[in-house]
Amino acid sequence: MAPVPKKKHTRSRSGKRRAHIKLSLPTLVKCNNCGKLKFPHKVCPHCGKYSK
């Protein structure tokens, strides 16, 4: 048989463990050509230029 927990973990304890599990905001940079936001190291979807 597998081991079983003796006591129930509280909601706060589970929440503390899950505090770092979250979505992160995407990194966006300004396009050097048109000035609109784009993903780094990708072609600009607005003007079609690629510049680092």
C-alpha positions as CSV (number, residue, x, y, z in Angstrom):
1,M,0.0,0.0,0.0
2,A,1.1,3.5,-0.7
3,P,1.6,6.0,2.1
4,V,-1.4,8.2,2.9
5,P,-1.4,11.7,4.6
6,K,-2.4,11.7,8.2
7,K,-4.0,15.2,8.1
8,K,-5.7,17.4,5.5
9,H,-3.6,20.2,4.2
10,T,-5.3,23.6,4.8
11,R,-6.3,25.9,1.9
12,S,-3.7,28.4,3.0
13,R,-1.0,25.9,2.9
14,S,-2.0,24.7,-0.6
15,G,-2.3,28.3,-1.7
16,K,1.2,29.1,-0.4
17,R,2.6,26.2,-2.4
18,R,0.8,27.3,-5.6
19,A,1.7,31.0,-5.2
20,H,4.3,30.8,-7.9
21,I,2.2,28.9,-10.4
22,K,0.9,31.7,-12.6
23,L,0.9,33.0,-16.1
24,S,3.6,35.6,-16.9
25,L,3.0,38.6,-19.1
26,P,4.5,38.4,-22.6
27,T,7.6,40.4,-23.3
28,L,6.9,43.1,-25.9
29,V,9.3,45.6,-27.5
30,K,8.8,48.5,-29.9
31,C,9.4,48.0,-33.5
32,N,12.3,50.1,-34.8
33,N,10.6,50.8,-38.1
34,C,6.9,51.6,-37.2
35,G,7.1,51.9,-33.4
36,K,4.3,49.4,-32.6
37,L,4.6,46.7,-30.1
38,K,5.9,43.2,-31.2
39,F,7.5,40.1,-29.8
40,P,11.3,40.2,-29.6
41,H,13.2,38.4,-32.3
42,K,10.1,38.1,-34.5
43,V,8.9,39.8,-37.6
44,C,6.7,42.9,-36.9
45,P,3.1,41.9,-37.8
46,H,2.3,45.5,-38.7
47,C,5.1,46.5,-41.1
48,G,6.7,43.1,-41.8
49,K,10.3,44.2,-40.9
50,Y,12.7,42.3,-38.8
51,S,15.3,44.2,-36.8
52,K,16.9,43.2,-33.5
